[in-house]
Amino acid sequence: MKKNIKDILFIFITIGLLFLLSIYILVKPVNEKSVEENRFLTSFRNLKESSFLDGSFQKIVEDSYTDQFPKRSYLVSIKKKIDDVSKNMVLPKMTELTLNRVSGQTINRLGNTSYMINMIIEATDINKERFKNRALEINDLQTRHPNVDIFVYVPTQAHETSLFDKDSGITAGAPELWQIFEDNIKVPFKRFDLNSFDLYKQAYYKSDHHPTHIGSDIFYNEIMNLIDSNIETLKPISTDCHVGKTFYGTFGSRTGFIYEPDEFCVYHYDVVPYDVYLKGELAPDYTYRKDFESFDPKSDNAEHPYYYNIAYKVYDSSEFEHYDSLMIFDTKRPDLDNILVIGDSYSSSVIDLIASHYNKTFRMLPYNEVIFNGKMFDYDNFIIDNDIDVVLFMYTAENYYYVDEWADRYEQTRILPNGGNK
């Protein structure tokens, strides 16, 4: 009899706890995304009338309990730390140049350090073809616009080098791909010579794929030297590291914030005053680095603020309209040239510096022209309509070949005559 009472009591307590948990999950704010797992989370909001008909009702309910469980983010991070410790206990001794694949992610940790990089690029036949085609497309653009000076600068990343070949027993494919590109390109071309791990640690964050303030300054100086070796570049006048050693970048979030963060710093320069135009309209209060000097990390709603996008202000008035495809810097000096910079997020940390050397600087993110405006960027008409004198291609290797389940970055950045319009 006592055993039956205990069993009944246990059942009621279990049901009660599940009921309270259900109420809590229903009334609490929904966690939309797990940054630790880089995926969207399921909630009861996903339930629809069709869920009862297509058999997905039970799975959605089960996933909602799992994904919306209290303190889930903290528990996921703990699990990742345990998995990481367990994995390293059975792995052979590694150097800092040994690629250590992060479980469940398409990134590598460097040995047992906190440095992380993207997956090594492979020299597949399709990648070889794409690198060659991109060079030929740029050559054709130069042929169509002989009075425009076109340049190509590549901010080389670690996974494009052979730094890890010996210690990891691999042969990196990117050096071969870039050789194919160099053999075919006919305009001035330069890659950042990332030739040592020490230089990598200066130029890049360990927890993020973007360059540090030092790396950005190197890129800026190499770009201007490529365009005109006689140009006198701006020099940093101060360094701002006021947010401290609290920066978890894109790699940090994808690994559950279990490795040590970076110190985030920004160089400040005496840039030439400019007006900024977004979506064709003057943005009178829009500035770049000055916003970061007074930025209070506690004012950001994010648990781990993404300082790169805050320091180099790439956001529009709406947080979800970031990376507007076209941004214009106007220094109002019509005696100088106009430059079109074809970039990606790497251009954000140098674009205002480049703008100091030109009358108007047009920063175009061609893939966002496809994503947000549904069309390929029309290089030819843009160059003519805006009296462009210089074109600079300054984006990462991913724009030359990369494709995943979200998009084909190579296709989005094609350089087609008249934007592919006949």
C-alpha positions, -999 to +999 in steps of 0.1 A: +000+000+000+028+024+009+046+016-023+014+024-043+011+058-025+048+066-033+043+056-069+011+078-072+029+106-054+059+104-078+036+104-108+017+135-096+050+153-088+063+145-122+031+157-139+031+188-118+067+196-127+060+191-164+029+213-161+049+241-144+076+237-170+050+240-198+036+272-182+070+286-178+080+279-215+047+294-227+049+327-208+087+334-209+102+352-239+110+328-266+147+320-273+148+324-311+184+313-318+212+294-302+245+312-309+264+283-294+249+259-319+245+283-348+208+273-353+173+285-348+154+270-319+120+254-319+091+267-298+054+261-294+050+290-319+060+264-345+028+245-339+002+249-367-031+233-376-012+212-402+010+198-374-017+175-363-022+162-399+014+158-410+026+140-379+050+168-367+030+177-336+049+153-312+083+163-325+076+200-323+064+196-287+094+175-277+119+199-294+102+229-278+107+214-243+144+208-252+151+241-270+133+263-245+145+246-213+155+271-186+192+280-186+196+259-218+224+282-231+244+277-200+239+239-201+250+237-237+282+256-230+290+232-201+284+203-223+307+217-250+334+223-223+331+187-212+332+174-248+363+195-255+382+183-224+373+147-231+384+150-267+418+165-259+424+137-234+426+111-261+442+132-289+479+130-296+501+159-287+495+188-310+515+220-319+499+254-325+500+246-362+480+214-359+444+216-372+420+204-345+385+201-359+358+215-337+331+189-331+299+197-350+314+228-367+331+237-399+360+253-382+394+242-369+410+250-336+448+254-338+462+227-316+451+234-280+452+271-283+422+295-284+429+304-320+403+292-346+401+293-384+378+283-411+381+249-429+411+246-453+401+254-489+404+225-514+417+228-549+388+210-565+381+212-603+351+235-597+371+258-574+399+260-600+374+269-627+358+296-605+391+313-596+401+314-632+367+327-643+368+355-617+401+367-631+387+366-666+356+385-656+377+412-640+399+413-671+367+417-693+355+446-671+388+463-676+385+458-714+350+473-714+362+503-694+398+511-705+398+545-689+391+531-654+420+518-632+410+484-617+429+468-588+425+435-569+435+432-532+429+400-512+430+401-474+445+366-470+431+344-442+449+316-424+429+288-441+442+300-474+478+294-465+501+264-462+511+272-426+495+241-413+505+216-440+535+201-422+521+197-387+487+186-399+498+163-427+478+181-454+483+200-486+463+232-486+445+239-519+442+277-518+479+284-528+472+265-560+439+284-566+455+318-561+483+308-585+457+300-611+441+334-604+474+352-607+483+335-639+451+348-655+446+382-640+458+412-661+451+441-637+473+450-607+469+424-580+481+418-545+474+394-516+483+400-480+514+379-474+504+359-444+536+339-440+539+331-403+517+323-373+532+353-354+519+376-382+485+359-381+482+365-343+488+402-349+465+406-379+435+384-368+415+377-338+416+342-323+378+341-318+367+359-349+373+357-387+378+395-391+411+414-388+423+432-357+430+469-357+466+460-367+455+438-395+431+464-408+458+490-408+481+467-428+453+461-453+447+498-458+484+506-463+489+478-488+457+488-507+468+524-511+503+513-520+489+490-547+468+518-562+495+545-560+528+540-542+532+578-539+500+582-517+507+593-482+485+571-460+469+581-427+486+571-395+468+560-363+466+588-338+452+568-309+442+533-298+409+525-282+407+492-262+381+504-236+358+473-238+386+451-225+393+414-231+357+405-236+353+400-274+338+367-285+337+367-323+320+345-348+342+315-339+337+322-302+299+320-305+300+289-327+321+270-301+298+280-272+321+307-257+343+280-241+376+295-252+392+327-239+380+359-256+400+386-274+409+421-264+391+443-290+409+475-300+403+501-326+427+526-342+415+561-346+427+583-375+424+619-385+401+611-415+389+636-439+353+648-431+326+631-452+289+628-456+274+593-458+245+582-480+226+551-473+199+539-497+204+570-517+196+594-488+219+615-466+225+600-432+235+631-412+244+614-379+262+585-394+298+581-383+322+552-380+348+549-353+337+578-331+307+558-320+329+532-304+348+556-282+317+562-261+302+528-265+291+512-232+291+474-235+263+473-208+240+492-231+240+464-257+213+438-252+235+410-264+252+388-239+283+390-260+283+422-281+298+419-315+322+447-313+334+445-349+301+457-363+298+483-335+332+498-340+329+499-378+293+510-379+278+489-407+242+489-393+214+508-408+186+523-386+171+488-384+193+461-369+181+436-395+188+458-425+225+456-419+250+457-447+230+478-470+244+469-504+256+505-513+272+530-490+285+563-503+312+585-487+313+621-501+342+643-491+331+670-515+364+674-533+354+672-570+390+676-581+398+641-568+389+608-583+358+587-575+364+551-564+341+520-564+351+495-537+337+460-543+339+445-508+324+424-480+325+428-443+363+431-443+360+464-461+341+479-432+373+484-411+391+503-439+364+520-460+365+553-442+403+554-445+402+548-483+375+575-485+399+601-472+419+598-505+389+603-529+361+627-538+334+600-536+338+565-524+311+539-533+312+508-512+292+480-528+285+446-514+274+427-545+259+397-527+236+420-508+224+435-540+212+400-548+199+392-513+180+424-506+173+439-540+169+406-560+193+415-588+229+412-599+250+443-595+254+462-628+291+472-628+290+488-663+262+512-659+272+521-623+307+530-635+293+552-662+265+568-642+288+577-613+318+588-632+340+561-616+378+565-620+390+536-599+376+502-591+390+482-562+380+446-556+387+440-519+369+409-506+379+375-492+385+342-509+349+330-501+336+354-528+357+336-554+343+301-549+322+294-518+288+278-517+267+263-489+231+256-481+224+293-478+238+307-510+264+305-537+287+335-530+305+330-563+273+334-583+262+363-562+294+382-570+297+375-607+309+404-628+286+401-658+282+426-686+254+450-677+246+429-646+236+400-669+209+420-685+208+418-723 
